[in-house]
Amino acid sequence: MTILVEVSPEAEASLKAEAALRGMDLQKYAAKVLEDAAASRPNGTGKLTREGFHTMLRELAEGSEALPKLPTSAFSRESIYQDHL
């Protein structure tokens, strides 16, 4: 199937650079990116594959290293409901 897609010059440059890094021509790399994106979309069954689950966890964890470190006492029942005592 052939699809014509208009992208910004920045996106084109990025795709070209990635394709070159992988030793692929631009059209084949762009097709792979689209196919990978389509394959990673939920299929509507309500079931998550092992790979999809791990991908979801990695995406959730992205940037978490920048979160402040909290003591475990911050997660006690008393600390959560201290206004209701």
N, CA, C and O atoms as a printed pandas DataFrame, in Angstrom:
     atom_number atom_name residue_name chain_id  residue_number  x_coord  y_coord  z_coord
0              1         N          MET        A               1    0.844   -1.179    0.000
1              2        CA          MET        A               1    0.000    0.000    0.000
2              3         C          MET        A               1    0.884    1.234    0.000
3              4         O          MET        A               1    1.912    1.263    0.677
4              5         N          THR        A               2    0.508    2.218   -0.727
5              6        CA          THR        A               2    1.255    3.468   -0.782
6              7         C          THR        A               2    0.440    4.553   -0.108
7              8         O          THR        A               2   -0.753    4.711   -0.369
8              9         N          ILE        A               3    1.111    5.306    0.774
9             10        CA          ILE        A               3    0.480    6.423    1.486
10            11         C          ILE        A               3    1.373    7.636    1.316
11            12         O          ILE        A               3    2.585    7.542    1.508
12            13         N          LEU        A               4    0.798    8.771    0.959
13            14        CA          LEU        A               4    1.549   10.008    0.847
14            15         C          LEU        A               4    1.333   10.793    2.142
15            16         O          LEU        A               4    0.200   11.099    2.513
16            17         N          VAL        A               5    2.436   11.114    2.824
17            18        CA          VAL        A               5    2.353   11.803    4.109
18            19         C          VAL        A               5    3.209   13.061    4.052
19            20         O          VAL        A               5    4.380   13.004    3.678
20            21         N          GLU        A               6    2.623   14.193    4.422
21            22        CA          GLU        A               6    3.359   15.452    4.510
22            23         C          GLU        A               6    3.875   15.599    5.938
23            24         O          GLU        A               6    3.105   15.488    6.893
24            25         N          VAL        A               7    5.178   15.847    6.088
25            26        CA          VAL        A               7    5.759   16.067    7.405
26            27         C          VAL        A               7    6.549   17.371    7.389
27            28         O          VAL        A               7    6.918   17.879    6.330
28            29         N          SER        A               8    6.796   17.893    8.567
29            30        CA          SER        A               8    7.567   19.133    8.674
30            31         C          SER        A               8    9.012   18.874    8.261
31            32         O          SER        A               8    9.471   17.733    8.293
32            33         N          PRO        A               9    9.725   19.917    7.877
33            34        CA          PRO        A               9   11.142   19.745    7.540
34            35         C          PRO        A               9   11.947   19.147    8.702
35            36         O          PRO        A               9   12.875   18.369    8.484
36            37         N          GLU        A              10   11.586   19.514    9.929
37            38        CA          GLU        A              10   12.279   18.975   11.102
38            39         C          GLU        A              10   12.052   17.475   11.232
39            40         O          GLU        A              10   12.988   16.722   11.498
40            41         N          ALA        A              11   10.798   17.040   11.041
41            42        CA          ALA        A              11   10.485   15.613   11.120
42            43         C          ALA        A              11   11.186   14.853   10.005
43            44         O          ALA        A              11   11.680   13.746   10.217
44            45         N          GLU        A              12   11.229   15.447    8.818
45            46        CA          GLU        A              12   11.914   14.810    7.693
46            47         C          GLU        A              12   13.401   14.632    7.999
47            48         O          GLU        A              12   13.971   13.571    7.745
48            49         N          ALA        A              13   14.020   15.673    8.543
49            50        CA          ALA        A              13   15.445   15.593    8.880
50            51         C          ALA        A              13   15.701   14.525    9.932
51            52         O          ALA        A              13   16.679   13.783    9.854
52            53         N          SER        A              14   14.820   14.458   10.905
53            54        CA          SER        A              14   14.954   13.456   11.964
54            55         C          SER        A              14   14.808   12.041   11.403
55            56         O          SER        A              14   15.582   11.146   11.742
56            57         N          LEU        A              15   13.804   11.851   10.539
57            58        CA          LEU        A              15   13.602   10.540    9.923
58            59         C          LEU        A              15   14.800   10.148    9.060
59            60         O          LEU        A              15   15.241    8.999    9.090
60            61         N          LYS        A              16   15.325   11.101    8.292
61            62        CA          LYS        A              16   16.484   10.827    7.447
62            63         C          LYS        A              16   17.686   10.423    8.288
63            64         O          LYS        A              16   18.404    9.483    7.948
64            65         N          ALA        A              17   17.901   11.141    9.393
65            66        CA          ALA        A              17   19.038   10.839   10.262
66            67         C          ALA        A              17   18.904    9.449   10.880
67            68         O          ALA        A              17   19.868    8.684   10.916
68            69         N          GLU        A              18   17.704    9.125   11.367
69            70        CA          GLU        A              18   17.470    7.805   11.960
70            71         C          GLU        A              18   17.635    6.704   10.925
71            72         O          GLU        A              18   18.229    5.665   11.213
72            73         N          ALA        A              19   17.116    6.924    9.726
73            74        CA          ALA        A              19   17.240    5.936    8.656
74            75         C          ALA        A              19   18.710    5.699    8.336
75            76         O          ALA        A              19   19.138    4.557    8.169
76            77         N          ALA        A              20   19.480    6.777    8.251
77            78        CA          ALA        A              20   20.907    6.652    7.948
78            79         C          ALA        A              20   21.638    5.885    9.043
79            80         O          ALA        A              20   22.501    5.056    8.757
80            81         N          LEU        A              21   21.284    6.168   10.315
81            82        CA          LEU        A              21   21.906    5.456   11.434
82            83         C          LEU        A              21   21.639    3.959   11.368
83            84         O          LEU        A              21   22.474    3.151   11.775
84            85         N          ARG        A              22   20.471    3.594   10.853
85            86        CA          ARG        A              22   20.088    2.189   10.780
86            87         C          ARG        A              22   20.467    1.551    9.447
87            88         O          ARG        A              22   20.224    0.364    9.228
88            89         N          GLY        A              23   21.066    2.348    8.554
89            90        CA          GLY        A              23   21.463    1.826    7.263
90            91         C          GLY        A              23   20.284    1.498    6.359
91            92         O          GLY        A              23   20.350    0.577    5.545
92            93         N          MET        A              24   19.202    2.261    6.510
93            94        CA          MET        A              24   17.990    2.032    5.724
94            95         C          MET        A              24   17.709    3.252    4.868
95            96         O          MET        A              24   18.128    4.362    5.199
96            97         N          ASP        A              25   16.996    3.046    3.758
97            98        CA          ASP        A              25   16.583    4.228    3.008
98            99         C          ASP        A              25   15.360    4.833    3.699
99           100         O          ASP        A              25   14.668    4.168    4.470
100          101         N          LEU        A              26   15.116    6.089    3.408
101          102        CA          LEU        A              26   14.078    6.849    4.109
102          103         C          LEU        A              26   12.702    6.206    4.001
103          104         O          LEU        A              26   11.992    6.112    5.003
104          105         N          GLN        A              27   12.310    5.764    2.814
105          106        CA          GLN        A              27   10.976    5.185    2.618
106          107         C          GLN        A              27   10.792    3.913    3.447
107          108         O          GLN        A              27    9.751    3.725    4.075
108          109         N          LYS        A              28   11.796    3.050    3.448
109          110        CA          LYS        A              28   11.681    1.809    4.225
110          111         C          LYS        A              28   11.641    2.087    5.718
111          112         O          LYS        A              28   10.891    1.449    6.456
112          113         N          TYR        A              29   12.453    3.047    6.162
113          114        CA          TYR        A              29   12.450    3.385    7.576
114          115         C          TYR        A              29   11.111    3.998    7.990
115          116         O          TYR        A              29   10.558    3.636    9.028
116          117         N          ALA        A              30   10.590    4.921    7.184
117          118        CA          ALA        A              30    9.300    5.550    7.492
118          119         C          ALA        A              30    8.193    4.491    7.537
119          120         O          ALA        A              30    7.320    4.547    8.404
120          121         N          ALA        A              31    8.223    3.533    6.615
121          122        CA          ALA        A              31    7.227    2.457    6.619
122          123         C          ALA        A              31    7.341    1.638    7.902
123          124         O          ALA        A              31    6.327    1.264    8.490
124          125         N          LYS        A              32    8.574    1.355    8.341
125          126        CA          LYS        A              32    8.773    0.590    9.578
126          127         C          LYS        A              32    8.235    1.350   10.781
127          128         O          LYS        A              32    7.600    0.766   11.658
128          129         N          VAL        A              33    8.493    2.663   10.821
129          130        CA          VAL        A              33    7.999    3.484   11.930
130          131         C          VAL        A              33    6.470    3.426   11.985
131          132         O          VAL        A              33    5.892    3.248   13.058
132          133         N          LEU        A              34    5.820    3.577   10.836
133          134        CA          LEU        A              34    4.357    3.516   10.795
134          135         C          LEU        A              34    3.833    2.139   11.183
135          136         O          LEU        A              34    2.861    2.027   11.930
136          137         N          GLU        A              35    4.478    1.090   10.676
137          138        CA          GLU        A              35    4.043   -0.264   11.011
138          139         C          GLU        A              35    4.216   -0.548   12.501
139          140         O          GLU        A              35    3.342   -1.150   13.125
140          141         N          ASP        A              36    5.344   -0.114   13.075
141          142        CA          ASP        A              36    5.570   -0.307   14.507
142          143         C          ASP        A              36    4.538    0.452   15.334
143          144         O          ASP        A              36    4.045   -0.054   16.342
144          145         N          ALA        A              37    4.216    1.672   14.900
145          146        CA          ALA        A              37    3.218    2.468   15.619
146          147         C          ALA        A              37    1.843    1.803   15.545
147          148         O          ALA        A              37    1.121    1.755   16.541
148          149         N          ALA        A              38    1.487    1.298   14.384
149          150        CA          ALA        A              38    0.196    0.627   14.221
150          151         C          ALA        A              38    0.136   -0.648   15.045
151          152         O          ALA        A              38   -0.907   -0.967   15.616
152          153         N          ALA        A              39    1.241   -1.381   15.114
153          154        CA          ALA        A              39    1.274   -2.634   15.862
154          155         C          ALA        A              39    1.214   -2.404   17.365
155          156         O          ALA        A              39    0.745   -3.268   18.106
156          157         N          SER        A              40    1.690   -1.234   17.828
157          158        CA          SER        A              40    1.715   -0.975   19.263
158          159         C          SER        A              40    0.391   -0.419   19.788
159          160         O          SER        A              40    0.214   -0.272   20.997
160          161         N          ARG        A              41   -0.527   -0.115   18.891
161          162        CA          ARG        A              41   -1.830    0.415   19.310
162          163         C          ARG        A              41   -2.674   -0.709   19.889
163          164         O          ARG        A              41   -2.559   -1.856   19.455
164          165         N          PRO        A              42   -3.518   -0.396   20.863
165          166        CA          PRO        A              42   -4.394   -1.423   21.422
166          167         C          PRO        A              42   -5.268   -2.031   20.330
167          168         O          PRO        A              42   -5.738   -1.334   19.431
168          169         N          ASN        A              43   -5.474   -3.329   20.422
169          170        CA          ASN        A              43   -6.271   -3.994   19.402
170          171         C          ASN        A              43   -7.733   -4.147   19.798
171          172         O          ASN        A              43   -8.513   -4.760   19.070
172          173         N          GLY        A              44   -8.107   -3.595   20.944
173          174        CA          GLY        A              44   -9.504   -3.616   21.341
174          175         C          GLY        A              44   -9.955   -4.873   22.046
175          176         O          GLY        A              44  -11.136   -5.000   22.370
176          177         N          THR        A              45   -9.044   -5.819   22.299
177          178        CA          THR        A              45   -9.448   -7.050   22.970
178          179         C          THR        A              45   -9.488   -6.883   24.477
179          180         O          THR        A              45  -10.057   -7.719   25.179
180          181         N          GLY        A              46   -8.890   -5.810   24.982
181          182        CA          GLY        A              46   -8.834   -5.613   26.422
182          183         C          GLY        A              46   -7.700   -6.398   27.058
183          184         O          GLY        A              46   -7.542   -6.377   28.279
184          185         N          LYS        A              47   -6.910   -7.088   26.249
185          186        CA          LYS        A              47   -5.790   -7.867   26.766
186          187         C          LYS        A              47   -4.498   -7.189   26.361
187          188         O          LYS        A              47   -4.375   -6.663   25.254
188          189         N          LEU        A              48   -3.549   -7.207   27.257
189          190        CA          LEU        A              48   -2.264   -6.578   27.031
190          191         C          LEU        A              48   -1.221   -7.667   26.870
191          192         O          LEU        A              48   -1.137   -8.575   27.697
192          193         N          THR        A              49   -0.432   -7.586   25.820
193          194        CA          THR        A              49    0.628   -8.565   25.631
194          195         C          THR        A              49    1.738   -8.294   26.628
195          196         O          THR        A              49    1.804   -7.214   27.216
196          197         N          ARG        A              50    2.600   -9.265   26.815
197          198        CA          ARG        A              50    3.740   -9.088   27.716
198          199         C          ARG        A              50    4.605   -7.921   27.245
199          200         O          ARG        A              50    5.044   -7.094   28.044
200          201         N          GLU        A              51    4.842   -7.871   25.931
201          202        CA          GLU        A              51    5.644   -6.782   25.364
202          203         C          GLU        A              51    4.951   -5.435   25.573
203          204         O          GLU        A              51    5.599   -4.448   25.921
204          205         N          GLY        A              52    3.649   -5.397   25.361
205          206        CA          GLY        A              52    2.894   -4.170   25.571
206          207         C          GLY        A              52    2.918   -3.722   27.020
207          208         O          GLY        A              52    2.991   -2.527   27.309
208          209         N          PHE        A              53    2.857   -4.690   27.937
209          210        CA          PHE        A              53    2.908   -4.393   29.365
210          211         C          PHE        A              53    4.252   -3.778   29.732
211          212         O          PHE        A              53    4.311   -2.778   30.448
212          213         N          HIS        A              54    5.337   -4.383   29.238
213          214        CA          HIS        A              54    6.669   -3.857   29.534
214          215         C          HIS        A              54    6.878   -2.485   28.906
215          216         O          HIS        A              54    7.525   -1.623   29.501
216          217         N          THR        A              55    6.337   -2.277   27.716
217          218        CA          THR        A              55    6.418   -0.963   27.075
218          219         C          THR        A              55    5.677    0.068   27.915
219          220         O          THR        A              55    6.173    1.176   28.118
220          221         N          MET        A              56    4.500   -0.287   28.403
221          222        CA          MET        A              56    3.723    0.618   29.230
222          223         C          MET        A              56    4.488    0.979   30.506
223          224         O          MET        A              56    4.516    2.144   30.904
224          225         N          LEU        A              57    5.110   -0.019   31.150
225          226        CA          LEU        A              57    5.875    0.252   32.365
226          227         C          LEU        A              57    7.063    1.169   32.093
227          228         O          LEU        A              57    7.341    2.076   32.877
228          229         N          ARG        A              58    7.771    0.932   30.973
229          230        CA          ARG        A              58    8.902    1.801   30.630
230          231         C          ARG        A              58    8.434    3.234   30.405
231          232         O          ARG        A              58    9.085    4.179   30.850
232          233         N          GLU        A              59    7.304    3.398   29.712
233          234        CA          GLU        A              59    6.784    4.743   29.457
234          235         C          GLU        A              59    6.344    5.424   30.752
235          236         O          GLU        A              59    6.549    6.626   30.921
236          237         N          LEU        A              60    5.742    4.665   31.665
237          238        CA          LEU        A              60    5.347    5.228   32.954
238          239         C          LEU        A              60    6.560    5.666   33.772
239          240         O          LEU        A              60    6.510    6.670   34.482
240          241         N          ALA        A              61    7.645    4.908   33.666
241          242        CA          ALA        A              61    8.841    5.191   34.459
242          243         C          ALA        A              61    9.695    6.303   33.869
243          244         O          ALA        A              61   10.572    6.834   34.550
244          245         N          GLU        A              62    9.450    6.666   32.602
245          246        CA          GLU        A              62   10.258    7.709   31.959
246          247         C          GLU        A              62   10.243    8.981   32.772
247          248         O          GLU        A              62    9.181    9.522   33.077
248          249         N          GLY        A              63   11.429    9.462   33.124
249          250        CA          GLY        A              63   11.551   10.699   33.872
250          251         C          GLY        A              63   11.397   10.547   35.374
251          252         O          GLY        A              63   11.554   11.520   36.111
252          253         N          SER        A              64   11.089    9.331   35.847
253          254        CA          SER        A              64   10.863    9.150   37.280
254          255         C          SER        A              64   12.122    9.349   38.104
255          256         O          SER        A              64   12.041    9.618   39.303
256          257         N          GLU        A              65   13.293    9.220   37.472
257          258        CA          GLU        A              65   14.533    9.423   38.215
258          259         C          GLU        A              65   14.670   10.867   38.688
259          260         O          GLU        A              65   15.470   11.149   39.580
260          261         N          ALA        A              66   13.909   11.774   38.109
261          262        CA          ALA        A              66   13.968   13.179   38.501
262          263         C          ALA        A              66   13.009   13.499   39.652
263          264         O          ALA        A              66   13.027   14.613   40.176
264          265         N          LEU        A              67   12.182   12.544   40.045
265          266        CA          LEU        A              67   11.245   12.779   41.145
266          267         C          LEU        A              67   12.002   12.818   42.470
267          268         O          LEU        A              67   13.034   12.163   42.614
268          269         N          PRO        A              68   11.495   13.580   43.435
269          270        CA          PRO        A              68   12.188   13.641   44.727
270          271         C          PRO        A              68   12.076   12.303   45.467
271          272         O          PRO        A              68   11.084   11.586   45.332
272          273         N          LYS        A              69   13.107   11.985   46.246
273          274        CA          LYS        A              69   13.110   10.769   47.055
274          275         C          LYS        A              69   12.302   11.055   48.318
275          276         O          LYS        A              69   12.557   12.043   49.006
276          277         N          LEU        A              70   11.339   10.205   48.623
277          278        CA          LEU        A              70   10.519   10.384   49.815
278          279         C          LEU        A              70   10.755    9.234   50.778
279          280         O          LEU        A              70   10.974    8.101   50.348
280          281         N          PRO        A              71   10.715    9.510   52.081
281          282        CA          PRO        A              71   10.870    8.421   53.043
282          283         C          PRO        A              71    9.631    7.518   53.007
283          284         O          PRO        A              71    8.544    7.972   52.648
284          285         N          THR        A              72    9.791    6.263   53.370
285          286        CA          THR        A              72    8.649    5.340   53.344
286          287         C          THR        A              72    7.549    5.794   54.290
287          288         O          THR        A              72    6.385    5.455   54.076
288          289         N          SER        A              73    7.881    6.546   55.322
289          290        CA          SER        A              73    6.852    7.034   56.254
290          291         C          SER        A              73    5.869    7.972   55.557
291          292         O          SER        A              73    4.761    8.180   56.051
292          293         N          ALA        A              74    6.259    8.538   54.420
293          294        CA          ALA        A              74    5.369    9.427   53.676
294          295         C          ALA        A              74    4.196    8.665   53.089
295          296         O          ALA        A              74    3.219    9.273   52.651
296          297         N          PHE        A              75    4.277    7.350   53.075
297          298        CA          PHE        A              75    3.224    6.538   52.473
298          299         C          PHE        A              75    2.448    5.727   53.510
299          300         O          PHE        A              75    1.790    4.746   53.166
300          301         N          SER        A              76    2.522    6.128   54.755
301          302        CA          SER        A              76    1.772    5.418   55.796
302          303         C          SER        A              76    0.323    5.904   55.794
303          304         O          SER        A              76    0.024    6.993   55.303
304          305         N          ARG        A              77   -0.555    5.097   56.339
305          306        CA          ARG        A              77   -1.964    5.467   56.430
306          307         C          ARG        A              77   -2.123    6.775   57.221
307          308         O          ARG        A              77   -2.923    7.641   56.866
308          309         N          GLU        A              78   -1.346    6.890   58.292
309          310        CA          GLU        A              78   -1.446    8.072   59.150
310          311         C          GLU        A              78   -1.028    9.346   58.393
311          312         O          GLU        A              78   -1.642   10.399   58.561
312          313         N          SER        A              79    0.009    9.243   57.567
313          314        CA          SER        A              79    0.449   10.440   56.859
314          315         C          SER        A              79   -0.522   10.829   55.762
315          316         O          SER        A              79   -0.636   12.008   55.429
316          317         N          ILE        A              80   -1.221    9.864   55.196
317          318        CA          ILE        A              80   -2.186   10.155   54.136
318          319         C          ILE        A              80   -3.457   10.758   54.716
319          320         O          ILE        A              80   -4.011   11.699   54.148
320          321         N          TYR        A              81   -3.926   10.221   55.850
321          322        CA          TYR        A              81   -5.202   10.646   56.431
322          323         C          TYR        A              81   -5.005   11.497   57.695
323          324         O          TYR        A              81   -5.864   11.487   58.577
324          325         N          GLN        A              82   -3.894   12.229   57.794
325          326        CA          GLN        A              82   -3.616   12.981   59.027
326          327         C          GLN        A              82   -4.662   14.060   59.317
327          328         O          GLN        A              82   -4.849   14.417   60.480
328          329         N          ASP        A              83   -5.340   14.584   58.316
329          330        CA          ASP        A              83   -6.362   15.608   58.556
330          331         C          ASP        A              83   -7.632   15.035   59.149
331          332         O          ASP        A              83   -8.463   15.785   59.660
332          333         N          HIS        A              84   -7.803   13.719   59.091
333          334        CA          HIS        A              84   -9.055   13.099   59.534
334          335         C          HIS        A              84   -8.926   12.427   60.892
335          336         O          HIS        A              84   -9.808   11.662   61.283
336          337         N          LEU        A              85   -7.854   12.692   61.613
337          338        CA          LEU        A              85   -7.676   12.063   62.939
338          339         C          LEU        A              85   -8.346   12.855   64.007
339          340         O          LEU        A              85   -8.299   12.476   65.177
